[in-house]
Amino acid sequence: MPQLSPLNWIFLFLLFWVAVLTVSILVWWSKKTLYLTKTSDATSAEENKWNW
């Protein structure tokens, strides 16, 4: 394994934690429950076209 400079070790450390954080946010976002409220307002009678 080649020798890495201390700056490269810091970059690898940060890259690892950014990847872990990104994956955990994506998993949380995909498993998140969506709470919808039924409104009797006439302006919101049309169905939402966006699937999120």
C-alpha distance matrix in Angstrom:
0.0 3.8 6.6 9.0 12.6 14.8 16.6 13.7 13.1 16.9 16.9 14.5 16.7 19.8 18.8 18.2 21.6 23.4 22.4 23.6 26.7 27.4 27.2 29.4 31.9 32.1 32.7 35.3 37.0 37.3 38.8 41.0 44.7 47.1 50.3 53.1 56.5 59.6 61.6 65.2 65.1 66.6 64.1 61.1 62.7 60.7 57.5 54.2 52.5 49.1 47.2 45.3
3.8 0.0 3.8 6.3 9.8 12.6 14.2 11.6 11.9 15.6 15.6 13.9 16.5 19.2 18.5 18.6 21.9 23.3 22.8 24.4 27.3 27.9 28.2 30.4 32.6 32.9 34.0 36.4 37.8 38.4 40.1 42.1 45.9 48.0 51.2 53.9 57.2 60.4 62.2 65.8 65.4 66.8 64.2 61.3 63.2 61.0 58.1 54.6 52.9 49.4 47.8 45.9
6.6 3.8 0.0 3.8 6.7 9.5 11.7 9.8 9.9 13.5 14.2 13.1 15.3 18.1 18.0 18.4 21.3 22.9 23.0 24.5 27.0 27.9 28.6 30.6 32.6 33.4 34.5 36.6 38.1 39.1 40.7 42.4 46.2 48.3 51.4 54.1 57.3 60.6 62.3 65.9 65.5 67.0 64.3 61.5 63.6 61.6 58.7 55.2 53.7 50.1 48.6 46.4
9.0 6.3 3.8 0.0 3.8 6.5 8.0 6.0 6.6 10.0 10.6 10.0 12.3 14.8 14.9 15.7 18.4 19.8 20.2 21.9 24.1 25.1 26.1 28.1 29.9 30.8 32.1 34.1 35.4 36.7 38.3 39.9 43.6 45.6 48.6 51.3 54.4 57.7 59.2 62.8 62.3 63.9 61.1 58.4 60.6 58.6 55.9 52.3 50.9 47.2 45.9 43.6
12.6 9.8 6.7 3.8 0.0 3.8 5.4 5.3 6.5 8.9 10.0 10.7 12.6 14.5 15.3 16.7 18.9 20.1 21.2 22.9 24.6 25.7 27.2 29.0 30.4 31.7 33.3 34.8 36.1 37.7 39.4 40.6 44.4 46.1 49.0 51.6 54.6 57.9 59.3 62.9 62.2 63.9 61.0 58.5 60.8 58.9 56.3 52.7 51.4 47.7 46.6 44.2
14.8 12.6 9.5 6.5 3.8 0.0 3.8 5.4 5.0 6.3 8.7 9.8 10.5 12.4 14.1 15.3 16.8 18.4 20.0 21.3 22.7 24.2 25.9 27.2 28.6 30.3 31.8 33.1 34.5 36.3 37.8 38.8 42.5 44.3 47.0 49.8 52.6 56.0 57.4 61.0 60.4 62.2 59.4 56.9 59.3 57.6 55.1 51.4 50.4 46.7 45.6 42.9
16.6 14.2 11.7 8.0 5.4 3.8 0.0 3.8 5.4 5.1 6.3 8.7 9.8 10.6 12.2 14.2 15.6 16.4 18.3 20.1 21.1 22.3 24.4 25.8 26.8 28.4 30.3 31.5 32.6 34.5 36.2 37.1 40.8 42.3 45.1 47.6 50.5 53.8 55.0 58.5 57.8 59.4 56.6 54.1 56.6 54.9 52.4 48.7 47.7 44.0 43.1 40.4
13.7 11.6 9.8 6.0 5.3 5.4 3.8 0.0 3.8 5.3 4.9 6.1 8.5 9.8 10.2 12.1 14.3 15.0 16.2 18.3 19.8 20.6 22.3 24.2 25.4 26.6 28.4 30.0 31.1 32.7 34.5 35.7 39.4 41.1 44.0 46.5 49.6 52.8 54.2 57.7 57.1 58.6 55.8 53.2 55.5 53.7 51.0 47.4 46.1 42.5 41.4 38.9
13.1 11.9 9.9 6.6 6.5 5.0 5.4 3.8 0.0 3.8 5.4 5.0 6.1 8.6 9.7 10.5 12.5 14.1 15.2 16.6 18.3 19.8 21.2 22.6 24.3 25.7 27.1 28.6 30.1 31.7 33.1 34.4 38.1 40.0 42.9 45.6 48.7 52.0 53.5 57.2 56.7 58.5 55.8 53.1 55.4 53.7 51.0 47.4 46.3 42.6 41.3 38.7
16.9 15.6 13.5 10.0 8.9 6.3 5.1 5.3 3.8 0.0 3.8 5.4 5.0 6.2 8.5 9.9 10.8 12.2 14.2 15.5 16.5 18.1 20.1 21.2 22.4 24.3 25.9 26.9 28.3 30.3 31.7 32.6 36.3 38.0 40.7 43.4 46.3 49.7 51.1 54.7 54.1 56.0 53.3 50.7 53.1 51.5 49.0 45.3 44.5 40.7 39.6 36.8
16.9 15.6 14.2 10.6 10.0 8.7 6.3 4.9 5.4 3.8 0.0 3.8 5.4 5.1 6.0 8.5 10.0 10.4 12.1 14.2 15.2 16.1 18.2 19.9 20.8 22.2 24.2 25.5 26.5 28.3 30.1 31.1 34.8 36.4 39.2 41.8 44.7 48.0 49.3 52.9 52.2 53.9 51.1 48.5 50.8 49.1 46.5 42.8 41.7 38.0 37.0 34.4
14.5 13.9 13.1 10.0 10.7 9.8 8.7 6.1 5.0 5.4 3.8 0.0 3.8 5.5 5.0 6.1 8.7 9.8 10.5 12.3 14.2 15.2 16.5 18.3 19.9 21.0 22.5 24.2 25.5 27.0 28.6 30.0 33.8 35.6 38.6 41.3 44.4 47.7 49.2 52.9 52.4 54.1 51.5 48.7 50.8 49.0 46.2 42.7 41.5 37.8 36.4 33.9
16.7 16.5 15.3 12.3 12.6 10.5 9.8 8.5 6.1 5.0 5.4 3.8 0.0 3.8 5.5 5.2 6.5 8.7 10.0 10.8 12.4 14.3 15.7 16.7 18.5 20.2 21.4 22.7 24.3 26.1 27.3 28.5 32.2 34.2 37.0 39.8 42.8 46.3 47.9 51.5 51.2 53.1 50.6 47.8 50.0 48.5 45.7 42.2 41.3 37.6 36.1 33.3
19.8 19.2 18.1 14.8 14.5 12.4 10.6 9.8 8.6 6.2 5.1 5.5 3.8 0.0 3.8 5.4 5.3 6.1 8.5 9.9 10.5 12.1 14.2 15.3 16.3 18.2 19.9 20.9 22.2 24.2 25.7 26.5 30.2 31.9 34.7 37.3 40.3 43.7 45.1 48.7 48.2 50.1 47.4 44.7 47.1 45.5 42.9 39.3 38.5 34.8 33.6 30.7
18.8 18.5 18.0 14.9 15.3 14.1 12.2 10.2 9.7 8.5 6.0 5.0 5.5 3.8 0.0 3.8 5.6 5.1 6.1 8.6 9.9 10.4 12.2 14.2 15.3 16.4 18.3 19.8 20.8 22.5 24.3 25.5 29.2 30.9 33.9 36.5 39.6 42.8 44.3 47.9 47.5 49.1 46.5 43.7 45.8 44.0 41.3 37.7 36.6 32.9 31.6 29.0
18.2 18.6 18.4 15.7 16.7 15.3 14.2 12.1 10.5 9.9 8.5 6.1 5.2 5.4 3.8 0.0 3.8 5.5 5.2 6.3 8.7 9.9 10.8 12.4 14.3 15.5 16.6 18.4 20.0 21.3 22.7 24.2 28.0 30.0 33.0 35.8 39.0 42.3 44.1 47.8 47.6 49.4 47.0 44.0 46.0 44.3 41.4 38.0 37.0 33.3 31.6 29.0
21.6 21.9 21.3 18.4 18.9 16.8 15.6 14.3 12.5 10.8 10.0 8.7 6.5 5.3 5.6 3.8 0.0 3.8 5.3 4.9 6.0 8.4 9.8 10.4 12.1 14.1 15.2 16.2 18.0 19.9 21.0 22.0 25.8 27.8 30.6 33.5 36.5 39.9 41.6 45.3 45.2 47.1 44.8 41.8 44.0 42.6 39.8 36.3 35.7 31.9 30.3 27.4
23.4 23.3 22.9 19.8 20.1 18.4 16.4 15.0 14.1 12.2 10.4 9.8 8.7 6.1 5.1 5.5 3.8 0.0 3.8 5.5 5.1 6.0 8.6 9.9 10.5 12.2 14.2 15.2 16.2 18.2 20.0 20.7 24.5 26.1 29.0 31.6 34.6 38.0 39.5 43.1 42.8 44.6 42.0 39.2 41.4 39.8 37.1 33.5 32.7 29.0 27.6 24.7
22.4 22.8 23.0 20.2 21.2 20.0 18.3 16.2 15.2 14.2 12.1 10.5 10.0 8.5 6.1 5.2 5.3 3.8 0.0 3.8 5.4 5.1 6.1 8.5 9.9 10.6 12.3 14.1 15.2 16.5 18.4 19.8 23.6 25.4 28.6 31.2 34.5 37.6 39.4 43.0 42.9 44.5 42.1 39.1 41.0 39.2 36.3 32.8 31.8 28.1 26.4 23.8
23.6 24.4 24.5 21.9 22.9 21.3 20.1 18.3 16.6 15.5 14.2 12.3 10.8 9.9 8.6 6.3 4.9 5.5 3.8 0.0 3.8 5.5 5.3 6.1 8.6 10.0 10.6 12.2 14.2 15.5 16.6 18.1 21.8 24.1 27.1 30.0 33.2 36.6 38.6 42.2 42.3 44.2 42.1 38.9 40.7 39.3 36.3 33.0 32.3 28.6 26.6 23.8
26.7 27.3 27.0 24.1 24.6 22.7 21.1 19.8 18.3 16.5 15.2 14.2 12.4 10.5 9.9 8.7 6.0 5.1 5.4 3.8 0.0 3.8 5.5 5.2 6.1 8.6 9.9 10.4 12.1 14.2 15.4 16.1 19.9 21.8 24.6 27.5 30.5 33.9 35.7 39.4 39.4 41.4 39.1 36.1 38.1 36.8 34.0 30.6 30.2 26.4 24.7 21.6
27.4 27.9 27.9 25.1 25.7 24.2 22.3 20.6 19.8 18.1 16.1 15.2 14.3 12.1 10.4 9.9 8.4 6.0 5.1 5.5 3.8 0.0 3.8 5.5 5.2 6.2 8.6 9.9 10.4 12.3 14.3 15.2 19.0 20.5 23.7 26.2 29.4 32.6 34.4 38.0 37.8 39.5 37.1 34.1 36.0 34.4 31.5 28.1 27.3 23.6 21.9 19.1
27.2 28.2 28.6 26.1 27.2 25.9 24.4 22.3 21.2 20.1 18.2 16.5 15.7 14.2 12.2 10.8 9.8 8.6 6.1 5.3 5.5 3.8 0.0 3.8 5.4 5.1 6.1 8.5 9.8 10.6 12.3 14.1 17.8 19.9 23.2 25.9 29.3 32.4 34.5 38.1 38.3 40.0 37.8 34.6 36.2 34.6 31.4 28.2 27.4 23.7 21.5 19.0
29.4 30.4 30.6 28.1 29.0 27.2 25.8 24.2 22.6 21.2 19.9 18.3 16.7 15.3 14.2 12.4 10.4 9.9 8.5 6.1 5.2 5.5 3.8 0.0 3.8 5.4 5.1 6.1 8.5 9.9 10.6 12.0 15.7 18.1 21.1 24.1 27.4 30.7 32.9 36.6 36.9 38.9 37.0 33.7 35.4 34.1 31.0 27.9 27.6 24.0 21.7 18.8
31.9 32.6 32.6 29.9 30.4 28.6 26.8 25.4 24.3 22.4 20.8 19.9 18.5 16.3 15.3 14.3 12.1 10.5 9.9 8.6 6.1 5.2 5.4 3.8 0.0 3.8 5.5 5.0 6.0 8.6 9.9 10.3 14.0 15.8 18.8 21.5 24.8 28.1 30.0 33.6 33.7 35.7 33.6 30.4 32.3 31.0 28.1 24.8 24.6 20.9 19.0 15.8
32.1 32.9 33.4 30.8 31.7 30.3 28.4 26.6 25.7 24.3 22.2 21.0 20.2 18.2 16.4 15.5 14.1 12.2 10.6 10.0 8.6 6.2 5.1 5.4 3.8 0.0 3.8 5.4 5.0 6.1 8.6 9.9 13.5 15.1 18.6 21.0 24.5 27.5 29.6 33.2 33.3 35.0 32.9 29.6 31.1 29.5 26.4 23.2 22.5 18.9 16.6 14.0
32.7 34.0 34.5 32.1 33.3 31.8 30.3 28.4 27.1 25.9 24.2 22.5 21.4 19.9 18.3 16.6 15.2 14.2 12.3 10.6 9.9 8.6 6.1 5.1 5.5 3.8 0.0 3.8 5.5 5.2 6.2 8.5 12.1 14.5 17.9 20.7 24.2 27.3 29.7 33.3 33.9 35.7 34.0 30.5 31.8 30.4 27.1 24.2 23.8 20.4 17.6 15.1
35.3 36.4 36.6 34.1 34.8 33.1 31.5 30.0 28.6 26.9 25.5 24.2 22.7 20.9 19.8 18.4 16.2 15.2 14.1 12.2 10.4 9.9 8.5 6.1 5.0 5.4 3.8 0.0 3.8 5.5 5.2 5.9 9.6 12.1 15.1 18.2 21.5 24.8 27.1 30.8 31.4 33.5 31.8 28.4 29.9 28.9 25.8 22.9 23.1 19.7 17.1 14.1
37.0 37.8 38.1 35.4 36.1 34.5 32.6 31.1 30.1 28.3 26.5 25.5 24.3 22.2 20.8 20.0 18.0 16.2 15.2 14.2 12.1 10.4 9.8 8.5 6.0 5.0 5.5 3.8 0.0 3.8 5.6 5.2 8.8 10.2 13.6 16.1 19.6 22.6 24.8 28.4 28.7 30.6 28.7 25.3 26.9 25.7 22.6 19.5 19.5 16.0 13.6 10.5
37.3 38.4 39.1 36.7 37.7 36.3 34.5 32.7 31.7 30.3 28.3 27.0 26.1 24.2 22.5 21.3 19.9 18.2 16.5 15.5 14.2 12.3 10.6 9.9 8.6 6.1 5.2 5.5 3.8 0.0 3.8 5.6 8.5 10.3 14.0 16.4 20.0 22.8 25.3 28.7 29.4 31.0 29.3 25.8 26.8 25.4 22.0 19.2 18.9 15.6 12.6 10.4
38.8 40.1 40.7 38.3 39.4 37.8 36.2 34.5 33.1 31.7 30.1 28.6 27.3 25.7 24.3 22.7 21.0 20.0 18.4 16.6 15.4 14.3 12.3 10.6 9.9 8.6 6.2 5.2 5.6 3.8 0.0 3.8 6.4 9.4 12.7 15.6 19.1 22.0 24.8 28.3 29.3 31.3 30.0 26.4 27.3 26.4 23.0 20.6 20.8 17.8 14.7 12.4
41.0 42.1 42.4 39.9 40.6 38.8 37.1 35.7 34.4 32.6 31.1 30.0 28.5 26.5 25.5 24.2 22.0 20.7 19.8 18.1 16.1 15.2 14.1 12.0 10.3 9.9 8.5 5.9 5.2 5.6 3.8 0.0 3.8 6.4 9.5 12.6 16.0 19.1 21.8 25.4 26.3 28.4 27.2 23.6 24.8 24.2 21.1 18.6 19.4 16.4 13.7 10.8
44.7 45.9 46.2 43.6 44.4 42.5 40.8 39.4 38.1 36.3 34.8 33.8 32.2 30.2 29.2 28.0 25.8 24.5 23.6 21.8 19.9 19.0 17.8 15.7 14.0 13.5 12.1 9.6 8.8 8.5 6.4 3.8 0.0 3.8 6.3 9.5 12.9 15.9 18.8 22.3 23.6 25.9 25.0 21.3 22.3 22.1 19.0 17.0 18.4 15.9 13.2 10.8
47.1 48.0 48.3 45.6 46.1 44.3 42.3 41.1 40.0 38.0 36.4 35.6 34.2 31.9 30.9 30.0 27.8 26.1 25.4 24.1 21.8 20.5 19.9 18.1 15.8 15.1 14.5 12.1 10.2 10.3 9.4 6.4 3.8 0.0 3.8 6.2 9.8 12.8 15.4 19.0 20.1 22.3 21.3 17.6 18.7 18.5 15.7 13.6 15.4 13.2 11.0 8.6
50.3 51.2 51.4 48.6 49.0 47.0 45.1 44.0 42.9 40.7 39.2 38.6 37.0 34.7 33.9 33.0 30.6 29.0 28.6 27.1 24.6 23.7 23.2 21.1 18.8 18.6 17.9 15.1 13.6 14.0 12.7 9.5 6.3 3.8 0.0 3.8 6.6 10.0 12.7 16.3 17.7 20.3 19.7 16.2 17.3 17.9 15.5 14.1 16.6 15.0 13.4 11.3
53.1 53.9 54.1 51.3 51.6 49.8 47.6 46.5 45.6 43.4 41.8 41.3 39.8 37.3 36.5 35.8 33.5 31.6 31.2 30.0 27.5 26.2 25.9 24.1 21.5 21.0 20.7 18.2 16.1 16.4 15.6 12.6 9.5 6.2 3.8 0.0 3.8 6.6 9.3 12.8 14.2 16.6 16.2 12.6 13.6 14.3 12.2 11.3 14.3 13.4 12.4 11.1
56.5 57.2 57.3 54.4 54.6 52.6 50.5 49.6 48.7 46.3 44.7 44.4 42.8 40.3 39.6 39.0 36.5 34.6 34.5 33.2 30.5 29.4 29.3 27.4 24.8 24.5 24.2 21.5 19.6 20.0 19.1 16.0 12.9 9.8 6.6 3.8 0.0 3.8 6.2 9.7 11.4 14.3 14.5 11.2 12.3 14.0 12.8 12.7 16.1 15.8 15.5 14.4
59.6 60.4 60.6 57.7 57.9 56.0 53.8 52.8 52.0 49.7 48.0 47.7 46.3 43.7 42.8 42.3 39.9 38.0 37.6 36.6 33.9 32.6 32.4 30.7 28.1 27.5 27.3 24.8 22.6 22.8 22.0 19.1 15.9 12.8 10.0 6.6 3.8 0.0 3.8 6.6 9.0 11.6 12.5 9.5 9.7 12.0 11.4 12.3 16.0 16.5 16.5 16.2
61.6 62.2 62.3 59.2 59.3 57.4 55.0 54.2 53.5 51.1 49.3 49.2 47.9 45.1 44.3 44.1 41.6 39.5 39.4 38.6 35.7 34.4 34.5 32.9 30.0 29.6 29.7 27.1 24.8 25.3 24.8 21.8 18.8 15.4 12.7 9.3 6.2 3.8 0.0 3.8 5.4 8.5 9.5 7.2 8.1 11.1 11.6 12.7 16.5 17.3 18.1 17.8
65.2 65.8 65.9 62.8 62.9 61.0 58.5 57.7 57.2 54.7 52.9 52.9 51.5 48.7 47.9 47.8 45.3 43.1 43.0 42.2 39.4 38.0 38.1 36.6 33.6 33.2 33.3 30.8 28.4 28.7 28.3 25.4 22.3 19.0 16.3 12.8 9.7 6.6 3.8 0.0 3.8 6.4 8.8 7.7 7.6 11.2 12.7 14.6 18.2 19.7 20.7 20.9
65.1 65.4 65.5 62.3 62.2 60.4 57.8 57.1 56.7 54.1 52.2 52.4 51.2 48.2 47.5 47.6 45.2 42.8 42.9 42.3 39.4 37.8 38.3 36.9 33.7 33.3 33.9 31.4 28.7 29.4 29.3 26.3 23.6 20.1 17.7 14.2 11.4 9.0 5.4 3.8 0.0 3.8 5.5 5.6 6.7 10.2 12.4 13.9 17.4 19.0 20.6 20.8
66.6 66.8 67.0 63.9 63.9 62.2 59.4 58.6 58.5 56.0 53.9 54.1 53.1 50.1 49.1 49.4 47.1 44.6 44.5 44.2 41.4 39.5 40.0 38.9 35.7 35.0 35.7 33.5 30.6 31.0 31.3 28.4 25.9 22.3 20.3 16.6 14.3 11.6 8.5 6.4 3.8 0.0 3.8 5.5 5.3 8.5 11.6 13.7 16.8 19.0 21.0 21.7
64.1 64.2 64.3 61.1 61.0 59.4 56.6 55.8 55.8 53.3 51.1 51.5 50.6 47.4 46.5 47.0 44.8 42.0 42.1 42.1 39.1 37.1 37.8 37.0 33.6 32.9 34.0 31.8 28.7 29.3 30.0 27.2 25.0 21.3 19.7 16.2 14.5 12.5 9.5 8.8 5.5 3.8 0.0 3.8 5.6 7.4 10.5 11.7 14.6 16.6 19.1 19.7
61.1 61.3 61.5 58.4 58.5 56.9 54.1 53.2 53.1 50.7 48.5 48.7 47.8 44.7 43.7 44.0 41.8 39.2 39.1 38.9 36.1 34.1 34.6 33.7 30.4 29.6 30.5 28.4 25.3 25.8 26.4 23.6 21.3 17.6 16.2 12.6 11.2 9.5 7.2 7.7 5.6 5.5 3.8 0.0 3.8 5.5 7.6 8.6 12.0 13.7 15.8 16.3
62.7 63.2 63.6 60.6 60.8 59.3 56.6 55.5 55.4 53.1 50.8 50.8 50.0 47.1 45.8 46.0 44.0 41.4 41.0 40.7 38.1 36.0 36.2 35.4 32.3 31.1 31.8 29.9 26.9 26.8 27.3 24.8 22.3 18.7 17.3 13.6 12.3 9.7 8.1 7.6 6.7 5.3 5.6 3.8 0.0 3.8 6.4 9.0 12.1 14.5 16.3 17.5
60.7 61.0 61.6 58.6 58.9 57.6 54.9 53.7 53.7 51.5 49.1 49.0 48.5 45.5 44.0 44.3 42.6 39.8 39.2 39.3 36.8 34.4 34.6 34.1 31.0 29.5 30.4 28.9 25.7 25.4 26.4 24.2 22.1 18.5 17.9 14.3 14.0 12.0 11.1 11.2 10.2 8.5 7.4 5.5 3.8 0.0 3.8 6.5 8.8 11.8 13.9 15.6
57.5 58.1 58.7 55.9 56.3 55.1 52.4 51.0 51.0 49.0 46.5 46.2 45.7 42.9 41.3 41.4 39.8 37.1 36.3 36.3 34.0 31.5 31.4 31.0 28.1 26.4 27.1 25.8 22.6 22.0 23.0 21.1 19.0 15.7 15.5 12.2 12.8 11.4 11.6 12.7 12.4 11.6 10.5 7.6 6.4 3.8 0.0 3.8 6.2 9.0 10.4 12.5
54.2 54.6 55.2 52.3 52.7 51.4 48.7 47.4 47.4 45.3 42.8 42.7 42.2 39.3 37.7 38.0 36.3 33.5 32.8 33.0 30.6 28.1 28.2 27.9 24.8 23.2 24.2 22.9 19.5 19.2 20.6 18.6 17.0 13.6 14.1 11.3 12.7 12.3 12.7 14.6 13.9 13.7 11.7 8.6 9.0 6.5 3.8 0.0 3.8 5.5 7.6 9.2
52.5 52.9 53.7 50.9 51.4 50.4 47.7 46.1 46.3 44.5 41.7 41.5 41.3 38.5 36.6 37.0 35.7 32.7 31.8 32.3 30.2 27.3 27.4 27.6 24.6 22.5 23.8 23.1 19.5 18.9 20.8 19.4 18.4 15.4 16.6 14.3 16.1 16.0 16.5 18.2 17.4 16.8 14.6 12.0 12.1 8.8 6.2 3.8 0.0 3.8 6.3 9.0
49.1 49.4 50.1 47.2 47.7 46.7 44.0 42.5 42.6 40.7 38.0 37.8 37.6 34.8 32.9 33.3 31.9 29.0 28.1 28.6 26.4 23.6 23.7 24.0 20.9 18.9 20.4 19.7 16.0 15.6 17.8 16.4 15.9 13.2 15.0 13.4 15.8 16.5 17.3 19.7 19.0 19.0 16.6 13.7 14.5 11.8 9.0 5.5 3.8 0.0 3.8 5.6
47.2 47.8 48.6 45.9 46.6 45.6 43.1 41.4 41.3 39.6 37.0 36.4 36.1 33.6 31.6 31.6 30.3 27.6 26.4 26.6 24.7 21.9 21.5 21.7 19.0 16.6 17.6 17.1 13.6 12.6 14.7 13.7 13.2 11.0 13.4 12.4 15.5 16.5 18.1 20.7 20.6 21.0 19.1 15.8 16.3 13.9 10.4 7.6 6.3 3.8 0.0 3.8
45.3 45.9 46.4 43.6 44.2 42.9 40.4 38.9 38.7 36.8 34.4 33.9 33.3 30.7 29.0 29.0 27.4 24.7 23.8 23.8 21.6 19.1 19.0 18.8 15.8 14.0 15.1 14.1 10.5 10.4 12.4 10.8 10.8 8.6 11.3 11.1 14.4 16.2 17.8 20.9 20.8 21.7 19.7 16.3 17.5 15.6 12.5 9.2 9.0 5.6 3.8 0.0
